[in-house]
Every structure is written in C-alpha cells, then in structure tokens.
Amino acid sequence: MIKKTKKNKSVKDKKISDLEVIVRIQERVIDWYDDTLADVSSRFTEYAKAFWNNQSVHEREIEDWTKKYNEVVRAYNGLSSMGRFAEDLGIDIRKHRKNLPESKDYEFSQDSKLLESGRVRHIFKLNKKKSKRKGTKDE
C-alpha cells in the first residue's frame, strides 16, 4: 500500500500562496477598470465630436440672431430719433397715438439699411390699406 503523506506547508509558503491569491484578485480588478476606462474614453470621444459639431451649428445660429438683433436695434433707433424729432417740433406723440392713421386706414412699415460708410439709412413707408370690395369671397 502506498501511503499519502501530507506535506506540511511552512508559514512562508502560506504567505506566498496568500499573496498569489491577492495578486490574482487585483489583476481582475485592474482588468475591469481597464475595460471600463476604454468604454468611458470612447464615449467621451463621441460626446466631444457631437459637442464640436453642435457648436458649429450654433455659431451659425448666433450669427443669424446677431443680424436680426442689429436690425431690431437699428429700427428702434430710427423710430426713436423720429419721435425725438417730432417732439422737438412740438408734436405731442402720446396724445395722438390712438388716432394714428396706420392704426386705421394705413399700413406703416419701417426699414433700416446699414450703408458701406457705416451710417444707417431709415426708410419709413405709409401705404393706404386696400379696401375690401363688396361681393367678394372674403366677406
């Protein structure tokens, strides 16, 4: 008969085996973090590309809104200067506001253009509204 002899592990061998187990656990943790980092890094790259693409779209929108804003400011400045001019002539604008022709029989339009010289040309138009004829489909 063959007897199996048990090999007694020394304290040093136990420490080495314990350390080997710890190293294997740490390797698995490092591999998990490495995979997670690769995934996060690829998502970050996608988000960065999307951000830069959206930023270029928004830059065009900002440019359009700036142009519209400048048009509104020019129109306001033109109307404001016309109001000051009228007040300088002694016309009480607030008193006659309700009786203005553009609120009844006329259409009022205003346009401002920036000239190459840097000056702004204001154009004010007052056109008579077209009257509706009797017997049309609109009535």
WOJO-V715838 format. One record per residue. N is the residue number from 1. RES is the residue in three letters. PSI is psi as a letter, one per 30 degrees, with the letter a starting at -180 (none if undefined). BURIAL is I if it has 24 or more other ideal C-beta (glycine too) atoms within 12 Angstrom, else O. Layout:
# WOJO-V715838
n=N res=RES psi=PSI burial=BURIAL
n=N res=RES psi=PSI burial=BURIAL
This chain:
# WOJO-V715838
n=1 res=MET psi=k burial=O
n=2 res=ILE psi=k burial=O
n=3 res=LYS psi=k burial=O
n=4 res=LYS psi=k burial=O
n=5 res=THR psi=k burial=O
n=6 res=LYS psi=k burial=O
n=7 res=LYS psi=k burial=O
n=8 res=ASN psi=k burial=O
n=9 res=LYS psi=k burial=O
n=10 res=SER psi=l burial=O
n=11 res=VAL psi=e burial=O
n=12 res=LYS psi=e burial=O
n=13 res=ASP psi=e burial=O
n=14 res=LYS psi=e burial=O
n=15 res=LYS psi=e burial=O
n=16 res=ILE psi=e burial=O
n=17 res=SER psi=e burial=O
n=18 res=ASP psi=e burial=O
n=19 res=LEU psi=e burial=O
n=20 res=GLU psi=e burial=O
n=21 res=VAL psi=e burial=O
n=22 res=ILE psi=e burial=O
n=23 res=VAL psi=e burial=O
n=24 res=ARG psi=e burial=O
n=25 res=ILE psi=e burial=O
n=26 res=GLN psi=e burial=O
n=27 res=GLU psi=e burial=O
n=28 res=ARG psi=e burial=O
n=29 res=VAL psi=e burial=O
n=30 res=ILE psi=e burial=O
n=31 res=ASP psi=e burial=O
n=32 res=TRP psi=e burial=O
n=33 res=TYR psi=e burial=O
n=34 res=ASP psi=e burial=O
n=35 res=ASP psi=e burial=O
n=36 res=THR psi=e burial=O
n=37 res=LEU psi=e burial=O
n=38 res=ALA psi=e burial=O
n=39 res=ASP psi=e burial=O
n=40 res=VAL psi=e burial=O
n=41 res=SER psi=e burial=O
n=42 res=SER psi=e burial=O
n=43 res=ARG psi=e burial=O
n=44 res=PHE psi=e burial=O
n=45 res=THR psi=e burial=O
n=46 res=GLU psi=e burial=O
n=47 res=TYR psi=e burial=O
n=48 res=ALA psi=e burial=O
n=49 res=LYS psi=e burial=O
n=50 res=ALA psi=e burial=O
n=51 res=PHE psi=e burial=O
n=52 res=TRP psi=e burial=O
n=53 res=ASN psi=e burial=O
n=54 res=ASN psi=e burial=O
n=55 res=GLN psi=e burial=O
n=56 res=SER psi=e burial=O
n=57 res=VAL psi=e burial=O
n=58 res=HIS psi=f burial=O
n=59 res=GLU psi=e burial=O
n=60 res=ARG psi=e burial=O
n=61 res=GLU psi=e burial=O
n=62 res=ILE psi=e burial=O
n=63 res=GLU psi=e burial=O
n=64 res=ASP psi=e burial=O
n=65 res=TRP psi=e burial=O
n=66 res=THR psi=e burial=O
n=67 res=LYS psi=e burial=O
n=68 res=LYS psi=e burial=O
n=69 res=TYR psi=e burial=O
n=70 res=ASN psi=e burial=O
n=71 res=GLU psi=e burial=O
n=72 res=VAL psi=e burial=O
n=73 res=VAL psi=e burial=O
n=74 res=ARG psi=e burial=I
n=75 res=ALA psi=e burial=I
n=76 res=TYR psi=e burial=O
n=77 res=ASN psi=e burial=O
n=78 res=GLY psi=e burial=I
n=79 res=LEU psi=e burial=O
n=80 res=SER psi=e burial=O
n=81 res=SER psi=e burial=O
n=82 res=MET psi=e burial=O
n=83 res=GLY psi=e burial=O
n=84 res=ARG psi=e burial=O
n=85 res=PHE psi=e burial=O
n=86 res=ALA psi=e burial=O
n=87 res=GLU psi=e burial=O
n=88 res=ASP psi=f burial=O
n=89 res=LEU psi=f burial=O
n=90 res=GLY psi=g burial=O
n=91 res=ILE psi=k burial=O
n=92 res=ASP psi=j burial=O
n=93 res=ILE psi=e burial=O
n=94 res=ARG psi=e burial=O
n=95 res=LYS psi=e burial=O
n=96 res=HIS psi=g burial=O
n=97 res=ARG psi=e burial=O
n=98 res=LYS psi=f burial=O
n=99 res=ASN psi=g burial=O
n=100 res=LEU psi=k burial=O
n=101 res=PRO psi=f burial=O
n=102 res=GLU psi=f burial=O
n=103 res=SER psi=f burial=O
n=104 res=LYS psi=d burial=O
n=105 res=ASP psi=f burial=O
n=106 res=TYR psi=l burial=O
n=107 res=GLU psi=k burial=O
n=108 res=PHE psi=k burial=O
n=109 res=SER psi=l burial=O
n=110 res=GLN psi=k burial=I
n=111 res=ASP psi=k burial=O
n=112 res=SER psi=k burial=I
n=113 res=LYS psi=k burial=O
n=114 res=LEU psi=j burial=O
n=115 res=LEU psi=l burial=O
n=116 res=GLU psi=f burial=O
n=117 res=SER psi=f burial=O
n=118 res=GLY psi=f burial=O
n=119 res=ARG psi=l burial=O
n=120 res=VAL psi=k burial=O
n=121 res=ARG psi=k burial=O
n=122 res=HIS psi=k burial=I
n=123 res=ILE psi=k burial=O
n=124 res=PHE psi=k burial=O
n=125 res=LYS psi=k burial=O
n=126 res=LEU psi=j burial=O
n=127 res=ASN psi=k burial=O
n=128 res=LYS psi=k burial=O
n=129 res=LYS psi=k burial=O
n=130 res=LYS psi=k burial=O
n=131 res=SER psi=k burial=O
n=132 res=LYS psi=k burial=O
n=133 res=ARG psi=k burial=O
n=134 res=LYS psi=k burial=O
n=135 res=GLY psi=g burial=O
n=136 res=THR psi=l burial=O
n=137 res=LYS psi=f burial=O
n=138 res=ASP psi=f burial=O
n=139 res=GLU psi=none burial=O
